[in-house]
Amino acid sequence: MKNNKKIGDLGESIALEYLIKLGYNLVEKNYRTKDRGEIDLIMTKGVVVVFIEVKYRRQGSFGYSAYSITEKKKRKLYNTAEQYLIEKGLGLNQKCSFGAVLIDDTPQNREISFIEDIFI
């Protein structure tokens, strides 16, 4: 389990650096609730709060990262974001979006892509 945490932390660090270069600002990392789930990165761009799921895969480890963004995962992200907005007093009218940073590593190459709205 420790190895999975290290891999997850690496993916989140790569994603954070990538998003900062795109003009996003970090608000919080690894926001967790008891019953709803976790959000890897919470960022802002302008007045929009952006909830980010990070998926990092190395060659041969369970296929490409994009395959892991399931409807169930999206629902969990949405529900956890709702809890975050309430907890932080931002209200459910806060302008927000839901994105995913997908990182696929091979010995020869690292591919990073950002889906700005995973609900489209």
CNS distance restraints for C-alpha pairs under 8 A (distance, minus, plus):
assign (resid   1 and name CA) (resid   5 and name CA) 6.45 0.50 0.50
assign (resid   2 and name CA) (resid   6 and name CA) 6.30 0.50 0.50
assign (resid   3 and name CA) (resid   7 and name CA) 6.21 0.50 0.50
assign (resid   4 and name CA) (resid   8 and name CA) 6.03 0.50 0.50
assign (resid   5 and name CA) (resid   9 and name CA) 6.01 0.50 0.50
assign (resid   6 and name CA) (resid  10 and name CA) 6.14 0.50 0.50
assign (resid   7 and name CA) (resid  11 and name CA) 6.24 0.50 0.50
assign (resid   7 and name CA) (resid  56 and name CA) 7.59 0.50 0.50
assign (resid   8 and name CA) (resid  12 and name CA) 6.19 0.50 0.50
assign (resid   8 and name CA) (resid  55 and name CA) 8.00 0.50 0.50
assign (resid   8 and name CA) (resid  56 and name CA) 6.98 0.50 0.50
assign (resid   9 and name CA) (resid  13 and name CA) 6.15 0.50 0.50
assign (resid  10 and name CA) (resid  14 and name CA) 6.25 0.50 0.50
assign (resid  11 and name CA) (resid  15 and name CA) 6.10 0.50 0.50
assign (resid  11 and name CA) (resid  54 and name CA) 6.78 0.50 0.50
assign (resid  11 and name CA) (resid  55 and name CA) 6.94 0.50 0.50
assign (resid  11 and name CA) (resid  56 and name CA) 5.20 0.50 0.50
assign (resid  11 and name CA) (resid 103 and name CA) 7.11 0.50 0.50
assign (resid  12 and name CA) (resid  16 and name CA) 5.94 0.50 0.50
assign (resid  12 and name CA) (resid  40 and name CA) 7.09 0.50 0.50
assign (resid  12 and name CA) (resid  41 and name CA) 7.67 0.50 0.50
assign (resid  12 and name CA) (resid  54 and name CA) 6.22 0.50 0.50
assign (resid  13 and name CA) (resid  17 and name CA) 6.24 0.50 0.50
assign (resid  14 and name CA) (resid  18 and name CA) 6.22 0.50 0.50
assign (resid  15 and name CA) (resid  19 and name CA) 6.10 0.50 0.50
assign (resid  15 and name CA) (resid  54 and name CA) 6.91 0.50 0.50
assign (resid  15 and name CA) (resid 101 and name CA) 6.18 0.50 0.50
assign (resid  15 and name CA) (resid 103 and name CA) 7.85 0.50 0.50
assign (resid  16 and name CA) (resid  20 and name CA) 6.11 0.50 0.50
assign (resid  16 and name CA) (resid  26 and name CA) 7.78 0.50 0.50
assign (resid  16 and name CA) (resid  41 and name CA) 7.72 0.50 0.50
assign (resid  17 and name CA) (resid  21 and name CA) 6.41 0.50 0.50
assign (resid  18 and name CA) (resid  22 and name CA) 6.62 0.50 0.50
assign (resid  19 and name CA) (resid  23 and name CA) 6.52 0.50 0.50
assign (resid  19 and name CA) (resid  24 and name CA) 5.50 0.50 0.50
assign (resid  19 and name CA) (resid  25 and name CA) 7.89 0.50 0.50
assign (resid  20 and name CA) (resid  24 and name CA) 4.84 0.50 0.50
assign (resid  20 and name CA) (resid  25 and name CA) 6.11 0.50 0.50
assign (resid  20 and name CA) (resid  26 and name CA) 7.74 0.50 0.50
assign (resid  23 and name CA) (resid  45 and name CA) 6.77 0.50 0.50
assign (resid  24 and name CA) (resid  43 and name CA) 6.18 0.50 0.50
assign (resid  24 and name CA) (resid  44 and name CA) 5.64 0.50 0.50
assign (resid  24 and name CA) (resid  45 and name CA) 4.97 0.50 0.50
assign (resid  25 and name CA) (resid  43 and name CA) 5.27 0.50 0.50
assign (resid  25 and name CA) (resid  44 and name CA) 5.19 0.50 0.50
assign (resid  25 and name CA) (resid  45 and name CA) 6.44 0.50 0.50
assign (resid  26 and name CA) (resid  41 and name CA) 7.39 0.50 0.50
assign (resid  26 and name CA) (resid  42 and name CA) 6.34 0.50 0.50
assign (resid  26 and name CA) (resid  43 and name CA) 4.49 0.50 0.50
assign (resid  26 and name CA) (resid  44 and name CA) 6.62 0.50 0.50
assign (resid  27 and name CA) (resid  41 and name CA) 7.76 0.50 0.50
assign (resid  27 and name CA) (resid  42 and name CA) 5.46 0.50 0.50
assign (resid  27 and name CA) (resid  43 and name CA) 5.03 0.50 0.50
assign (resid  27 and name CA) (resid  44 and name CA) 6.90 0.50 0.50
assign (resid  28 and name CA) (resid  41 and name CA) 6.03 0.50 0.50
assign (resid  28 and name CA) (resid  42 and name CA) 5.09 0.50 0.50
assign (resid  28 and name CA) (resid  43 and name CA) 6.92 0.50 0.50
assign (resid  29 and name CA) (resid  39 and name CA) 7.44 0.50 0.50
assign (resid  29 and name CA) (resid  40 and name CA) 5.68 0.50 0.50
assign (resid  29 and name CA) (resid  41 and name CA) 4.68 0.50 0.50
assign (resid  29 and name CA) (resid  42 and name CA) 6.27 0.50 0.50
assign (resid  30 and name CA) (resid  38 and name CA) 6.23 0.50 0.50
assign (resid  30 and name CA) (resid  39 and name CA) 5.51 0.50 0.50
assign (resid  30 and name CA) (resid  40 and name CA) 4.53 0.50 0.50
assign (resid  30 and name CA) (resid  41 and name CA) 6.12 0.50 0.50
assign (resid  31 and name CA) (resid  38 and name CA) 5.49 0.50 0.50
assign (resid  31 and name CA) (resid  39 and name CA) 5.20 0.50 0.50
assign (resid  31 and name CA) (resid  40 and name CA) 6.65 0.50 0.50
assign (resid  31 and name CA) (resid  41 and name CA) 7.50 0.50 0.50
assign (resid  31 and name CA) (resid  42 and name CA) 7.84 0.50 0.50
assign (resid  32 and name CA) (resid  36 and name CA) 7.83 0.50 0.50
assign (resid  32 and name CA) (resid  37 and name CA) 5.80 0.50 0.50
assign (resid  32 and name CA) (resid  38 and name CA) 4.35 0.50 0.50
assign (resid  32 and name CA) (resid  39 and name CA) 6.59 0.50 0.50
assign (resid  32 and name CA) (resid  80 and name CA) 7.86 0.50 0.50
assign (resid  33 and name CA) (resid  37 and name CA) 5.53 0.50 0.50
assign (resid  33 and name CA) (resid  38 and name CA) 6.48 0.50 0.50
assign (resid  33 and name CA) (resid  80 and name CA) 7.09 0.50 0.50
assign (resid  33 and name CA) (resid  83 and name CA) 7.99 0.50 0.50
assign (resid  36 and name CA) (resid  76 and name CA) 6.45 0.50 0.50
assign (resid  36 and name CA) (resid  79 and name CA) 6.43 0.50 0.50
assign (resid  36 and name CA) (resid  80 and name CA) 5.31 0.50 0.50
assign (resid  37 and name CA) (resid  76 and name CA) 6.37 0.50 0.50
assign (resid  37 and name CA) (resid  77 and name CA) 7.22 0.50 0.50
assign (resid  37 and name CA) (resid  80 and name CA) 5.87 0.50 0.50
assign (resid  38 and name CA) (resid  77 and name CA) 7.24 0.50 0.50
assign (resid  38 and name CA) (resid  80 and name CA) 6.66 0.50 0.50
assign (resid  39 and name CA) (resid  51 and name CA) 6.74 0.50 0.50
assign (resid  39 and name CA) (resid  52 and name CA) 6.61 0.50 0.50
assign (resid  39 and name CA) (resid  53 and name CA) 6.35 0.50 0.50
assign (resid  39 and name CA) (resid  77 and name CA) 6.51 0.50 0.50
assign (resid  39 and name CA) (resid  80 and name CA) 7.08 0.50 0.50
assign (resid  39 and name CA) (resid  81 and name CA) 7.51 0.50 0.50
assign (resid  40 and name CA) (resid  51 and name CA) 7.83 0.50 0.50
assign (resid  40 and name CA) (resid  52 and name CA) 6.04 0.50 0.50
assign (resid  40 and name CA) (resid  53 and name CA) 5.49 0.50 0.50
assign (resid  40 and name CA) (resid  54 and name CA) 6.28 0.50 0.50
assign (resid  41 and name CA) (resid  51 and name CA) 6.18 0.50 0.50
assign (resid  41 and name CA) (resid  52 and name CA) 5.01 0.50 0.50
assign (resid  41 and name CA) (resid  53 and name CA) 6.80 0.50 0.50
assign (resid  41 and name CA) (resid  54 and name CA) 7.77 0.50 0.50
assign (resid  42 and name CA) (resid  49 and name CA) 7.03 0.50 0.50
assign (resid  42 and name CA) (resid  50 and name CA) 5.76 0.50 0.50
assign (resid  42 and name CA) (resid  51 and name CA) 4.80 0.50 0.50
assign (resid  42 and name CA) (resid  52 and name CA) 6.06 0.50 0.50
assign (resid  43 and name CA) (resid  49 and name CA) 5.86 0.50 0.50
assign (resid  43 and name CA) (resid  50 and name CA) 5.06 0.50 0.50
assign (resid  43 and name CA) (resid  51 and name CA) 6.53 0.50 0.50
assign (resid  43 and name CA) (resid  52 and name CA) 7.56 0.50 0.50
assign (resid  44 and name CA) (resid  48 and name CA) 5.50 0.50 0.50
assign (resid  44 and name CA) (resid  49 and name CA) 4.55 0.50 0.50
assign (resid  44 and name CA) (resid  50 and name CA) 5.55 0.50 0.50
assign (resid  45 and name CA) (resid  49 and name CA) 6.78 0.50 0.50
assign (resid  45 and name CA) (resid  50 and name CA) 7.33 0.50 0.50
assign (resid  47 and name CA) (resid  95 and name CA) 7.03 0.50 0.50
assign (resid  48 and name CA) (resid  94 and name CA) 7.61 0.50 0.50
assign (resid  48 and name CA) (resid  95 and name CA) 5.12 0.50 0.50
assign (resid  48 and name CA) (resid  96 and name CA) 4.96 0.50 0.50
assign (resid  48 and name CA) (resid  97 and name CA) 7.07 0.50 0.50
assign (resid  49 and name CA) (resid  94 and name CA) 7.62 0.50 0.50
assign (resid  49 and name CA) (resid  95 and name CA) 6.44 0.50 0.50
assign (resid  49 and name CA) (resid  96 and name CA) 4.53 0.50 0.50
assign (resid  49 and name CA) (resid  97 and name CA) 6.48 0.50 0.50
assign (resid  50 and name CA) (resid  96 and name CA) 5.51 0.50 0.50
assign (resid  50 and name CA) (resid  97 and name CA) 4.86 0.50 0.50
assign (resid  50 and name CA) (resid  98 and name CA) 5.66 0.50 0.50
assign (resid  50 and name CA) (resid  99 and name CA) 6.89 0.50 0.50
assign (resid  51 and name CA) (resid  77 and name CA) 7.78 0.50 0.50
assign (resid  51 and name CA) (resid  81 and name CA) 6.95 0.50 0.50
assign (resid  51 and name CA) (resid  96 and name CA) 7.55 0.50 0.50
assign (resid  51 and name CA) (resid  97 and name CA) 6.30 0.50 0.50
assign (resid  51 and name CA) (resid  98 and name CA) 4.84 0.50 0.50
assign (resid  51 and name CA) (resid  99 and name CA) 6.18 0.50 0.50
assign (resid  52 and name CA) (resid  98 and name CA) 5.97 0.50 0.50
assign (resid  52 and name CA) (resid  99 and name CA) 4.83 0.50 0.50
assign (resid  52 and name CA) (resid 100 and name CA) 5.26 0.50 0.50
assign (resid  52 and name CA) (resid 101 and name CA) 7.07 0.50 0.50
assign (resid  53 and name CA) (resid  77 and name CA) 7.77 0.50 0.50
assign (resid  53 and name CA) (resid  98 and name CA) 7.94 0.50 0.50
assign (resid  53 and name CA) (resid  99 and name CA) 6.35 0.50 0.50
assign (resid  53 and name CA) (resid 100 and name CA) 4.63 0.50 0.50
assign (resid  53 and name CA) (resid 101 and name CA) 6.38 0.50 0.50
assign (resid  54 and name CA) (resid 100 and name CA) 5.68 0.50 0.50
assign (resid  54 and name CA) (resid 101 and name CA) 4.91 0.50 0.50
assign (resid  54 and name CA) (resid 102 and name CA) 6.17 0.50 0.50
assign (resid  54 and name CA) (resid 103 and name CA) 7.83 0.50 0.50
assign (resid  55 and name CA) (resid  65 and name CA) 5.45 0.50 0.50
assign (resid  55 and name CA) (resid  66 and name CA) 7.47 0.50 0.50
assign (resid  55 and name CA) (resid  68 and name CA) 7.43 0.50 0.50
assign (resid  55 and name CA) (resid 100 and name CA) 7.41 0.50 0.50
assign (resid  55 and name CA) (resid 101 and name CA) 6.30 0.50 0.50
assign (resid  55 and name CA) (resid 102 and name CA) 5.00 0.50 0.50
assign (resid  55 and name CA) (resid 103 and name CA) 6.10 0.50 0.50
assign (resid  56 and name CA) (resid  65 and name CA) 6.02 0.50 0.50
assign (resid  56 and name CA) (resid 102 and name CA) 6.14 0.50 0.50
assign (resid  56 and name CA) (resid 103 and name CA) 4.64 0.50 0.50
assign (resid  56 and name CA) (resid 104 and name CA) 5.99 0.50 0.50
assign (resid  56 and name CA) (resid 105 and name CA) 7.76 0.50 0.50
assign (resid  57 and name CA) (resid  61 and name CA) 6.06 0.50 0.50
assign (resid  57 and name CA) (resid  62 and name CA) 7.49 0.50 0.50
assign (resid  57 and name CA) (resid  63 and name CA) 7.47 0.50 0.50
assign (resid  57 and name CA) (resid  64 and name CA) 6.50 0.50 0.50
assign (resid  57 and name CA) (resid  65 and name CA) 5.60 0.50 0.50
assign (resid  57 and name CA) (resid 103 and name CA) 6.21 0.50 0.50
assign (resid  57 and name CA) (resid 104 and name CA) 4.93 0.50 0.50
assign (resid  57 and name CA) (resid 105 and name CA) 6.16 0.50 0.50
assign (resid  58 and name CA) (resid 104 and name CA) 5.83 0.50 0.50
assign (resid  58 and name CA) (resid 105 and name CA) 4.63 0.50 0.50
assign (resid  58 and name CA) (resid 106 and name CA) 5.95 0.50 0.50
assign (resid  59 and name CA) (resid  63 and name CA) 7.59 0.50 0.50
assign (resid  59 and name CA) (resid 104 and name CA) 7.17 0.50 0.50
assign (resid  59 and name CA) (resid 105 and name CA) 5.92 0.50 0.50
assign (resid  59 and name CA) (resid 106 and name CA) 4.94 0.50 0.50
assign (resid  59 and name CA) (resid 107 and name CA) 7.71 0.50 0.50
assign (resid  63 and name CA) (resid  67 and name CA) 7.16 0.50 0.50
assign (resid  64 and name CA) (resid  68 and name CA) 7.86 0.50 0.50
assign (resid  64 and name CA) (resid 104 and name CA) 6.49 0.50 0.50
assign (resid  65 and name CA) (resid  69 and name CA) 7.73 0.50 0.50
assign (resid  65 and name CA) (resid 102 and name CA) 5.69 0.50 0.50
assign (resid  65 and name CA) (resid 103 and name CA) 6.51 0.50 0.50
assign (resid  65 and name CA) (resid 104 and name CA) 6.35 0.50 0.50
assign (resid  66 and name CA) (resid 102 and name CA) 6.29 0.50 0.50
assign (resid  69 and name CA) (resid  73 and name CA) 6.07 0.50 0.50
assign (resid  69 and name CA) (resid  74 and name CA) 6.91 0.50 0.50
assign (resid  70 and name CA) (resid  74 and name CA) 6.28 0.50 0.50
assign (resid  71 and name CA) (resid  75 and name CA) 6.18 0.50 0.50
assign (resid  72 and name CA) (resid  76 and name CA) 6.27 0.50 0.50
assign (resid  73 and name CA) (resid  77 and name CA) 6.16 0.50 0.50
assign (resid  74 and name CA) (resid  78 and name CA) 6.16 0.50 0.50
assign (resid  74 and name CA) (resid 118 and name CA) 7.65 0.50 0.50
assign (resid  74 and name CA) (resid 119 and name CA) 7.70 0.50 0.50
assign (resid  75 and name CA) (resid  79 and name CA) 6.16 0.50 0.50
assign (resid  76 and name CA) (resid  80 and name CA) 6.07 0.50 0.50
assign (resid  77 and name CA) (resid  81 and name CA) 6.04 0.50 0.50
assign (resid  78 and name CA) (resid  82 and name CA) 6.20 0.50 0.50
assign (resid  78 and name CA) (resid  98 and name CA) 7.86 0.50 0.50
assign (resid  79 and name CA) (resid  83 and name CA) 6.44 0.50 0.50
assign (resid  80 and name CA) (resid  84 and name CA) 6.26 0.50 0.50
assign (resid  81 and name CA) (resid  85 and name CA) 6.20 0.50 0.50
assign (resid  82 and name CA) (resid  86 and name CA) 6.37 0.50 0.50
assign (resid  82 and name CA) (resid  92 and name CA) 7.03 0.50 0.50
assign (resid  83 and name CA) (resid  87 and name CA) 6.01 0.50 0.50
assign (resid  84 and name CA) (resid  88 and name CA) 6.01 0.50 0.50
assign (resid  85 and name CA) (resid  89 and name CA) 6.12 0.50 0.50
assign (resid  85 and name CA) (resid  90 and name CA) 5.06 0.50 0.50
assign (resid  85 and name CA) (resid  91 and name CA) 5.64 0.50 0.50
assign (resid  85 and name CA) (resid  92 and name CA) 6.41 0.50 0.50
assign (resid  85 and name CA) (resid  94 and name CA) 7.65 0.50 0.50
assign (resid  86 and name CA) (resid  90 and name CA) 6.19 0.50 0.50
assign (resid  86 and name CA) (resid  91 and name CA) 5.59 0.50 0.50
assign (resid  86 and name CA) (resid  92 and name CA) 7.01 0.50 0.50
assign (resid  90 and name CA) (resid  94 and name CA) 6.08 0.50 0.50
assign (resid  97 and name CA) (resid 116 and name CA) 7.66 0.50 0.50
assign (resid  97 and name CA) (resid 117 and name CA) 6.34 0.50 0.50
assign (resid  98 and name CA) (resid 116 and name CA) 6.78 0.50 0.50
assign (resid  98 and name CA) (resid 117 and name CA) 5.28 0.50 0.50
assign (resid  98 and name CA) (resid 118 and name CA) 5.99 0.50 0.50
assign (resid  98 and name CA) (resid 119 and name CA) 7.25 0.50 0.50
assign (resid  99 and name CA) (resid 114 and name CA) 7.11 0.50 0.50
assign (resid  99 and name CA) (resid 115 and name CA) 5.42 0.50 0.50
assign (resid  99 and name CA) (resid 116 and name CA) 4.57 0.50 0.50
assign (resid  99 and name CA) (resid 117 and name CA) 4.91 0.50 0.50
assign (resid  99 and name CA) (resid 118 and name CA) 5.44 0.50 0.50
assign (resid 100 and name CA) (resid 114 and name CA) 5.75 0.50 0.50
assign (resid 100 and name CA) (resid 115 and name CA) 5.18 0.50 0.50
assign (resid 100 and name CA) (resid 116 and name CA) 6.71 0.50 0.50
assign (resid 100 and name CA) (resid 117 and name CA) 7.65 0.50 0.50
assign (resid 100 and name CA) (resid 118 and name CA) 6.75 0.50 0.50
assign (resid 101 and name CA) (resid 112 and name CA) 6.96 0.50 0.50
assign (resid 101 and name CA) (resid 113 and name CA) 5.80 0.50 0.50
assign (resid 101 and name CA) (resid 114 and name CA) 4.54 0.50 0.50
assign (resid 101 and name CA) (resid 115 and name CA) 6.45 0.50 0.50
assign (resid 102 and name CA) (resid 111 and name CA) 7.91 0.50 0.50
assign (resid 102 and name CA) (resid 112 and name CA) 5.63 0.50 0.50
assign (resid 102 and name CA) (resid 113 and name CA) 5.23 0.50 0.50
assign (resid 102 and name CA) (resid 114 and name CA) 6.27 0.50 0.50
assign (resid 102 and name CA) (resid 115 and name CA) 7.94 0.50 0.50
assign (resid 103 and name CA) (resid 110 and name CA) 7.02 0.50 0.50
assign (resid 103 and name CA) (resid 111 and name CA) 5.69 0.50 0.50
assign (resid 103 and name CA) (resid 112 and name CA) 4.58 0.50 0.50
assign (resid 103 and name CA) (resid 113 and name CA) 6.66 0.50 0.50
assign (resid 104 and name CA) (resid 110 and name CA) 5.80 0.50 0.50
assign (resid 104 and name CA) (resid 111 and name CA) 5.19 0.50 0.50
assign (resid 104 and name CA) (resid 112 and name CA) 6.60 0.50 0.50
assign (resid 105 and name CA) (resid 109 and name CA) 6.03 0.50 0.50
assign (resid 105 and name CA) (resid 110 and name CA) 4.46 0.50 0.50
assign (resid 105 and name CA) (resid 111 and name CA) 6.41 0.50 0.50
assign (resid 106 and name CA) (resid 110 and name CA) 6.19 0.50 0.50
